[in-house]
């Protein structure tokens, strides 16, 4: 049995452009237009899920997907930093930001640490591994990063070294607990051999 999970990162939003911890904002007009244009580029899937964040739900809708809520790969809990930019937090709490960036077990904002996030997303990914066929998951960029860290058995510190551009597909495929990674396909580029 081969499982495939294609992670779709959300369209652009004001918060994403400002490097703001998710504040529940909507995707912007340019992001919505790109998502609408990419609607026909996704392969069929046995399961389509989206995290409950506004921008992921709106991206899924713009892509023409009827997605179920997926609480397992929900957005990162940034605690009291939610809605603030990294620059704002860095100016107000420089020691806390430095500790957060240096120690993957640290959560000075009162939310999840990088390690906690990777473990939560890893548990969800392991449960999806039992699904034969393809799963499409519209999720926040940090969820894609955590999934890649887990799937490849990378140290948690690698989380900070992964970039996930808006409206890209990152695919994990595998069987028997071993994942392979295909990353960075733009959604407006049809997948080779995709049954769309």
C-alpha positions in Angstrom: 0.0 0.0 0.0 1.4 3.4 -1.0 0.2 6.5 0.7 0.6 10.0 -0.9 0.1 13.2 1.0 0.2 16.4 -1.1 0.5 19.4 1.2 -0.7 22.6 -0.4 0.5 25.9 1.2 -2.1 28.7 1.4 -2.4 31.6 -1.0 -0.8 34.9 0.1 -2.4 37.1 2.7 -1.5 40.3 4.4 -0.2 38.5 7.5 1.9 36.1 5.4 3.5 39.1 3.5 4.2 40.8 6.8 5.7 37.8 8.5 2.9 38.0 11.1 2.0 35.1 13.3 -1.4 34.0 11.9 -4.1 36.4 12.9 -7.1 34.9 11.1 -6.9 37.1 8.1 -8.2 36.3 4.6 -6.2 35.6 1.5 -5.5 38.7 -0.6 -6.9 39.4 -4.1 -3.7 38.4 -5.8 -3.5 35.1 -3.8 -7.2 34.3 -4.6 -6.6 34.9 -8.3 -3.6 32.6 -8.4 -5.6 29.9 -6.5 -8.5 30.2 -8.9 -6.1 29.9 -11.8 -4.6 26.8 -10.3 -7.9 25.1 -9.6 -7.5 22.5 -12.4 -3.9 21.6 -11.6 -4.5 19.2 -8.7 -4.8 15.5 -9.0 -7.7 13.5 -7.7 -7.5 12.4 -4.1 -9.3 9.9 -1.9 -9.3 12.5 0.9 -9.2 16.3 0.9 -8.5 18.2 4.2 -7.8 21.7 5.2 -6.7 23.2 8.5 -9.3 25.4 10.2 -7.4 28.6 9.6 -9.2 31.2 7.5 -6.5 31.4 4.8 -6.3 27.6 4.4 -10.1 27.3 4.2 -10.3 30.2 1.6 -7.4 28.7 -0.4 -9.2 25.3 -0.5 -12.4 27.0 -1.7 -10.5 29.1 -4.3 -8.9 25.9 -5.6 -12.3 24.3 -6.0 -11.8 21.8 -3.2 -14.4 20.5 -0.9 -12.2 19.9 2.1 -13.0 18.4 5.5 -11.6 20.1 8.6 -8.3 18.5 9.8 -7.6 19.4 13.4 -4.4 17.2 13.5 -2.4 19.5 11.2 -3.9 22.7 12.6 -1.9 25.9 12.6 1.0 26.4 15.0 -0.1 27.7 18.4 1.9 30.9 18.7 0.4 31.8 22.1 0.4 35.4 23.0 2.5 36.3 19.8 -0.5 35.5 17.6 -1.3 38.5 15.3 2.1 40.2 15.9 5.0 40.4 13.5 8.3 38.8 14.3 9.9 42.3 14.3 7.3 43.5 16.9 7.9 40.5 19.1 11.7 40.8 18.7 11.6 44.5 19.8 9.4 43.7 22.8 10.9 40.4 23.9 14.4 40.0 22.3 15.6 37.4 24.8 12.4 35.3 24.3 12.7 35.4 20.5 16.4 34.4 20.7 15.6 31.5 23.0 12.7 30.4 20.8 14.9 30.4 17.7 17.9 28.6 19.4 16.0 26.0 21.4 13.4 23.9 19.6 11.9 22.8 23.0 11.3 26.4 24.0 7.9 28.1 23.9 8.2 31.5 25.5 5.0 32.7 23.9 3.0 30.2 25.8 2.0 28.1 22.8 3.7 25.1 21.1 7.5 24.6 20.8 8.9 23.5 17.5 9.4 20.0 18.9 5.7 19.9 20.1 4.6 21.0 16.6 6.7 18.4 14.8 5.5 15.7 17.2 1.8 16.6 16.7 2.1 16.9 12.9 4.2 13.7 12.8 1.4 11.8 14.7 -1.1 13.0 12.2 1.1 12.0 9.2 1.6 8.6 10.7 -2.1 8.1 10.9 -2.5 9.2 7.2 0.1 6.6 6.2 -2.5 4.0 6.7 -4.7 5.5 4.0 -4.2 3.9 0.6 -4.2 6.5 -2.2 -3.7 10.3 -2.2 -4.6 12.9 0.4 -4.6 16.6 -0.4 -4.0 18.8 2.6 -4.3 22.6 2.5 -2.1 23.6 5.5 -0.1 26.4 6.9 3.6 26.6 5.8 4.9 25.6 9.3 2.8 22.4 9.0 4.6 21.5 5.8 7.9 22.1 7.4 7.0 20.0 10.5 5.8 17.1 8.2 9.1 17.1 6.3 11.1 17.1 9.4 9.2 14.2 10.7 9.0 12.2 7.5 12.8 12.5 6.8 13.8 11.9 10.4 15.5 15.3 10.5 16.6 17.0 13.7 14.0 19.6 14.9 16.6 22.3 14.2 16.1 21.7 10.5 12.6 23.2 10.8 14.1 26.7 10.7 16.0 25.9 7.4 13.0 25.0 5.3 11.0 27.5 3.3 7.6 26.9 1.9 6.4 29.4 -0.7 2.7 30.2 -1.1 0.6 28.0 -3.3 3.1 25.2 -3.8 2.7 21.5 -3.5 5.0 19.4 -1.3 4.4 15.6 -1.7 5.3 12.8 0.6 4.8 9.3 -0.6 5.7 6.0 1.0 4.9 2.8 2.5 5.8 0.9 5.7 6.9 4.0 7.5 9.4 5.2 4.9 8.6 8.5 3.1 10.0 10.0 0.0 9.8 13.8 -0.6 8.9 15.8 -3.7 8.8 19.5 -3.0 8.2 22.9 -4.5 5.8 22.3 -7.4 3.9 25.5 -8.2 0.2 24.7 -8.3 -0.3 26.2 -11.8 2.1 23.6 -13.2 0.2 20.3 -13.8 1.8 17.2 -12.2 3.3 14.9 -14.7 1.0 12.0 -15.2 -1.7 13.5 -12.9 -5.2 12.2 -13.4 -6.9 15.6 -13.1 
